[in-house]
């Protein structure tokens, strides 16, 4: 498969999964307010699915590879759980816009990789635009949403750490593990069930589960099932996409595609009224994400061109 086509396919599937996960997680956590149990169900569904239907494709090269990848699992689980808590205490638009500041941190951290990411002024300017948009949005935030800001900050920090680790362990030009995508998906979800299950028990959610589940309507159960299905998709496609692009580019892609969610929340669901400043801030933030994508592509094209020229020069020098 052509690399550019594979990257486009992986990123497209992940974008649709990301939007769907954010939307249906919002519905699910409102109907099923046991955050740890909800995440545990999503993990259990994904692990069971991979074991039943993708077992022949699960490949783990060695115990060392398994142990190296296990360092990702706490961040993966933390990202899922804090995302649910952020959605429970804050509107979706706040979660989206504030996450747009995360690529700036990832960009700085990736400079220390064995093969550091190349940076252009246009890329930095685009990320600054995204951060300014997020600040504009937060400046007009109502008082009852400030509790959600803490969860969003924590979720963004964990997401950056998760993507940086995944990039380091997946990319062929870094220090990859010898584990298949199906194997990584299974490990993330199967091992992740342990800490999330302990958290659910510690919070007393296990005792509340029968009562809360009995109050769920048919639509509520559908929302929970959809989060499980989309959770499986977002885990696999996230691993696929992360193996092909940088952590910074991945975060920009995930954040920028959610402009649709802001429109749905403000104009479709009518659960959030955006002020003019917030609307402008959200727009600026999303436009910054698009500009980053263009700047990043231009940088990659220049790198490819330089490699082609060097490859042509080598035979000439040998002769």
PLY file of the C-alpha trace (Angstrom):
ply
format ascii 1.0
element vertex 319
property float x
property float y
property float z
element edge 318
property int vertex1
property int vertex2
end_header
0.00 0.00 0.00
1.27 3.48 -0.89
2.55 5.26 2.25
0.67 8.51 1.59
-2.58 6.61 0.89
-2.11 4.47 4.02
-1.51 7.61 6.13
-4.62 9.28 4.67
-6.70 6.16 5.33
-5.48 5.72 8.91
-5.96 9.41 9.78
-9.44 9.55 8.19
-10.70 6.52 10.11
-9.17 7.85 13.33
-10.76 11.29 12.82
-14.24 9.85 12.40
-13.71 7.55 15.39
-12.44 10.44 17.51
-15.47 12.63 16.76
-17.87 9.74 17.40
-16.15 8.79 20.66
-16.33 12.32 22.02
-19.99 12.70 21.09
-21.25 9.34 22.37
-19.06 9.42 25.49
-20.84 12.67 26.39
-24.23 10.95 26.06
-23.06 7.79 27.82
-21.53 9.45 30.90
-24.69 11.54 31.43
-26.82 8.37 31.39
-24.29 6.13 33.15
-22.41 8.31 35.68
-20.01 5.58 36.81
-16.92 6.76 34.93
-14.55 3.94 35.88
-17.13 1.25 35.13
-17.88 2.83 31.75
-14.19 2.84 30.78
-13.80 -0.74 32.10
-16.68 -1.89 29.89
-15.04 -0.26 26.87
-11.71 -1.91 27.65
-13.30 -5.33 28.27
-15.26 -5.15 25.00
-12.15 -4.28 22.97
-9.99 -6.93 24.66
-12.67 -9.62 24.21
-13.21 -8.68 20.55
-9.49 -8.87 19.75
-9.15 -12.20 21.54
-12.13 -13.76 19.75
-11.81 -12.33 16.24
-8.20 -11.20 15.84
-6.21 -13.77 17.82
-4.20 -15.04 14.77
-2.99 -11.47 14.18
-1.77 -10.89 17.73
2.03 -10.99 17.59
4.36 -10.13 20.49
8.05 -10.41 19.58
9.51 -10.86 23.04
8.94 -10.30 26.75
11.13 -7.20 26.49
8.83 -5.74 23.82
5.80 -6.51 26.00
7.35 -4.83 29.05
8.39 -1.79 27.00
4.86 -1.37 25.68
3.34 -1.81 29.15
4.75 1.64 29.99
2.12 3.06 27.63
-0.87 1.32 29.27
-1.21 3.62 32.35
-1.23 6.69 30.09
-3.73 5.10 27.72
-6.11 4.28 30.58
-5.56 7.67 32.20
-6.37 9.39 28.93
-9.66 7.49 28.58
-10.71 8.07 32.18
-9.83 11.78 32.36
-11.56 12.31 29.01
-14.78 10.90 30.49
-14.41 13.10 33.60
-13.69 16.17 31.48
-16.83 15.54 29.43
-18.86 15.03 32.62
-17.87 18.42 34.08
-17.37 20.56 30.96
-18.97 21.19 27.55
-17.47 19.34 24.59
-16.35 22.59 22.97
-14.19 23.43 26.02
-12.55 20.00 25.89
-11.82 20.41 22.18
-10.46 23.95 22.25
-8.23 23.49 25.30
-6.75 20.32 23.85
-5.53 22.39 20.93
-2.70 23.72 23.10
-1.24 20.22 23.63
0.74 19.98 20.35
3.02 22.81 21.50
4.27 20.63 24.37
4.60 17.59 22.10
6.55 19.64 19.56
9.13 20.64 22.19
9.45 17.11 23.57
9.94 15.51 20.14
13.08 17.60 19.68
14.79 15.17 22.09
13.92 12.02 20.11
16.63 9.91 18.41
15.29 11.29 15.10
13.94 14.72 16.14
11.04 16.32 14.33
11.98 19.20 12.02
10.36 22.55 12.78
9.55 25.53 10.56
8.40 29.02 11.49
5.04 28.32 9.88
4.52 25.29 12.15
5.32 27.30 15.28
3.09 30.19 14.14
0.20 27.76 13.55
0.52 26.24 17.03
0.70 29.72 18.62
-2.51 30.56 16.74
-4.14 27.47 18.25
-3.05 28.40 21.77
-4.31 32.00 21.38
-7.66 30.65 20.20
-7.87 28.43 23.28
-7.09 31.42 25.55
-9.82 33.50 23.86
-12.30 30.69 24.44
-11.40 30.22 28.13
-11.52 33.99 28.79
-15.32 33.92 28.43
-15.89 30.69 30.32
-18.77 30.62 32.80
-17.99 29.90 36.45
-19.69 26.50 36.62
-17.36 25.08 33.96
-14.06 25.87 35.71
-14.10 22.50 37.49
-13.94 20.89 34.07
-10.83 22.93 33.16
-8.70 20.96 35.62
-9.78 17.65 34.11
-9.15 18.96 30.60
-5.63 20.10 31.56
-4.91 16.70 33.12
-6.36 14.89 30.12
-4.26 16.98 27.72
-1.06 16.31 29.70
-1.70 12.56 29.77
-2.62 12.58 26.06
0.70 14.26 25.20
2.65 11.69 27.24
0.66 8.84 25.68
1.28 10.03 22.11
4.96 10.74 22.70
5.51 7.26 24.11
3.50 5.60 21.35
5.42 7.52 18.69
8.74 6.43 20.22
7.68 2.77 20.38
5.86 2.59 17.03
7.72 4.69 14.48
10.20 2.83 12.30
12.69 5.72 12.54
12.66 5.74 16.37
12.88 2.69 18.68
9.93 0.46 17.67
8.68 -2.63 19.48
8.11 -5.91 17.66
4.38 -6.13 18.35
1.57 -6.17 15.78
-1.16 -3.50 15.79
-3.66 -6.14 16.91
-1.29 -7.18 19.69
-0.90 -3.59 20.92
-4.67 -3.08 20.84
-5.15 -6.23 22.93
-2.40 -5.30 25.43
-3.73 -1.76 25.92
-7.22 -2.96 26.71
-6.59 -6.27 28.51
-3.93 -4.95 30.89
-5.76 -1.63 31.21
-8.74 -3.44 32.73
-6.72 -4.12 35.91
-6.02 -0.53 37.13
-9.40 0.76 35.91
-11.19 -2.13 37.66
-9.34 -1.38 40.90
-10.27 2.32 40.58
-13.94 1.38 40.08
-13.86 -0.80 43.21
-12.04 1.86 45.25
-14.60 4.52 44.28
-17.51 2.25 45.23
-18.84 2.13 41.68
-19.02 -1.69 41.62
-21.61 -1.65 44.42
-23.67 0.98 42.58
-23.51 -0.81 39.22
-26.66 -3.01 39.49
-28.84 -0.05 40.58
-27.54 2.35 37.93
-27.72 -0.26 35.16
-31.36 -1.01 36.02
-32.30 2.63 35.39
-30.81 2.73 31.87
-33.20 3.17 28.98
-32.78 1.33 25.67
-31.17 4.43 24.12
-28.76 4.72 27.04
-27.66 1.12 26.47
-27.19 1.89 22.76
-24.95 4.85 23.62
-22.81 2.65 25.87
-22.54 -0.05 23.19
-21.55 2.56 20.60
-18.78 3.88 22.87
-17.47 0.31 23.15
-17.49 -0.19 19.37
-15.96 3.20 18.61
-13.47 2.76 21.46
-12.15 -0.37 19.74
-11.90 1.54 16.46
-10.14 4.57 17.95
-7.59 2.37 19.74
-6.64 0.41 16.61
-6.70 3.35 14.17
-4.83 5.51 16.69
-2.00 2.96 16.82
-2.08 2.70 13.02
-1.93 6.46 12.48
0.65 7.04 15.22
3.05 4.60 13.54
2.95 6.78 10.40
3.04 10.39 11.66
4.68 12.38 14.47
3.07 12.77 17.90
2.65 16.51 17.29
0.94 15.95 13.93
-1.30 13.30 15.50
-2.45 15.67 18.26
-3.10 18.45 15.73
-5.09 16.08 13.53
-7.21 14.82 16.44
-7.91 18.33 17.70
-8.55 20.06 14.37
-11.12 17.55 13.12
-13.52 18.32 15.96
-14.80 21.62 14.58
-17.90 19.60 13.71
-18.48 18.84 17.42
-18.51 22.53 18.34
-21.20 23.12 15.71
-23.25 20.14 16.89
-23.09 21.22 20.54
-23.86 24.90 19.91
-26.31 24.73 17.03
-27.62 21.16 16.99
-27.88 20.01 20.61
-28.30 23.58 21.98
-26.46 22.51 25.15
-23.89 25.28 24.92
-24.28 28.95 23.96
-21.06 30.36 22.53
-20.24 34.06 22.87
-18.73 35.88 19.90
-15.28 35.79 21.55
-15.56 32.04 22.16
-16.73 31.41 18.61
-13.82 33.45 17.23
-11.40 31.70 19.59
-12.65 28.26 18.56
-12.42 29.19 14.89
-8.90 30.61 15.31
-7.83 27.45 17.11
-9.20 25.13 14.43
-7.77 27.26 11.58
-4.41 27.07 13.34
-4.68 23.28 13.24
-5.35 23.33 9.50
-2.40 25.71 8.95
-0.15 23.42 10.96
-1.13 20.48 8.75
-0.21 22.44 5.62
3.10 23.64 7.12
3.96 20.12 8.27
3.23 18.69 4.82
5.42 21.35 3.21
8.26 20.49 5.60
7.94 16.77 4.85
7.97 17.46 1.09
11.20 19.46 1.50
12.80 16.62 3.49
11.78 14.07 0.83
13.22 16.31 -1.88
16.52 16.63 0.00
16.74 12.84 0.44
16.12 12.35 -3.28
18.88 14.82 -4.18
21.32 13.14 -1.77
20.49 9.73 -3.22
21.31 11.03 -6.70
24.59 12.57 -5.52
25.91 9.37 -3.89
26.38 7.33 -7.15
28.09 10.31 -8.77
30.62 10.52 -5.91
31.28 6.78 -6.08
32.01 7.02 -9.79
0 1
1 2
2 3
3 4
4 5
5 6
6 7
7 8
8 9
9 10
10 11
11 12
12 13
13 14
14 15
15 16
16 17
17 18
18 19
19 20
20 21
21 22
22 23
23 24
24 25
25 26
26 27
27 28
28 29
29 30
30 31
31 32
32 33
33 34
34 35
35 36
36 37
37 38
38 39
39 40
40 41
41 42
42 43
43 44
44 45
45 46
46 47
47 48
48 49
49 50
50 51
51 52
52 53
53 54
54 55
55 56
56 57
57 58
58 59
59 60
60 61
61 62
62 63
63 64
64 65
65 66
66 67
67 68
68 69
69 70
70 71
71 72
72 73
73 74
74 75
75 76
76 77
77 78
78 79
79 80
80 81
81 82
82 83
83 84
84 85
85 86
86 87
87 88
88 89
89 90
90 91
91 92
92 93
93 94
94 95
95 96
96 97
97 98
98 99
99 100
100 101
101 102
102 103
103 104
104 105
105 106
106 107
107 108
108 109
109 110
110 111
111 112
112 113
113 114
114 115
115 116
116 117
117 118
118 119
119 120
120 121
121 122
122 123
123 124
124 125
125 126
126 127
127 128
128 129
129 130
130 131
131 132
132 133
133 134
134 135
135 136
136 137
137 138
138 139
139 140
140 141
141 142
142 143
143 144
144 145
145 146
146 147
147 148
148 149
149 150
150 151
151 152
152 153
153 154
154 155
155 156
156 157
157 158
158 159
159 160
160 161
161 162
162 163
163 164
164 165
165 166
166 167
167 168
168 169
169 170
170 171
171 172
172 173
173 174
174 175
175 176
176 177
177 178
178 179
179 180
180 181
181 182
182 183
183 184
184 185
185 186
186 187
187 188
188 189
189 190
190 191
191 192
192 193
193 194
194 195
195 196
196 197
197 198
198 199
199 200
200 201
201 202
202 203
203 204
204 205
205 206
206 207
207 208
208 209
209 210
210 211
211 212
212 213
213 214
214 215
215 216
216 217
217 218
218 219
219 220
220 221
221 222
222 223
223 224
224 225
225 226
226 227
227 228
228 229
229 230
230 231
231 232
232 233
233 234
234 235
235 236
236 237
237 238
238 239
239 240
240 241
241 242
242 243
243 244
244 245
245 246
246 247
247 248
248 249
249 250
250 251
251 252
252 253
253 254
254 255
255 256
256 257
257 258
258 259
259 260
260 261
261 262
262 263
263 264
264 265
265 266
266 267
267 268
268 269
269 270
270 271
271 272
272 273
273 274
274 275
275 276
276 277
277 278
278 279
279 280
280 281
281 282
282 283
283 284
284 285
285 286
286 287
287 288
288 289
289 290
290 291
291 292
292 293
293 294
294 295
295 296
296 297
297 298
298 299
299 300
300 301
301 302
302 303
303 304
304 305
305 306
306 307
307 308
308 309
309 310
310 311
311 312
312 313
313 314
314 315
315 316
316 317
317 318
